[in-house]
Amino acid sequence: MTFTIDLLLIVVAYLIGSISFAVVVSKCMRLPDPHSYGSGNPGATNVLRTGNKVAAALTFLGDALKGFFAVVLARAILGDPPLETCLNSWVLCGVVIAVFLGHVFPVFHGFKGGKGVATACGILFGINSILGIATLSTWIIVAVFLRYSSLAALAAAIFGPIYFVFLFGFQPMAIALVVVCILLIWRHRSNIKNLLNGTESRIGSKKSKA
């Protein structure tokens, strides 16, 4: 029975991750489908290209909360184990990977998802607030000074697992976060190419509809 519940938690985490708030917010606020303009990525940065900062903020918040909620929900169902136990739990590691995969490959949106920055942020806060703050601060610093959302995301993705190991040592959860990091970097492969070519758009810029 316990094994069944553990697997169910992972499946539920994937379904939670599959809710694309870029699509939901855009529909509620009567904005274009985020797949149809800019980078075509259903994420906060692309929604910001509509000029609607509230919609972009709500998108980021929603995507972050689903990562946070999936981790917190799993911990609650498992009896709210202490942090030391969580970091060694294969179930919570599975939940972390599943909710992120849900965002990247959402079953509700034709498996065409976002790049996972906000969701990864929510996951980190769900694990530990200090870890989340440290990683989010890295994103903010790079984004504010260099105005490249993709570069900020890549920096946060790389430093997230590093911060984790620095704070808690090498635990099974570190492996899950490395998997998330690799997936996030892979989703930014076109951005990496644009950064190297000097053609990457900056935060706040607008692109014509595809």
PyMOL commands that set and color helices and strands:
alter all, ss='L'
color gray80, all
select helices_A, chain A and resi 2-17+21-28+34-36+44-48+53-77+83-86+90-104+107-109+117-127+129-146+149-168+172-187+189-197
alter helices_A, ss='H'
color red, helices_A
deselect
rebuild
show_as cartoon
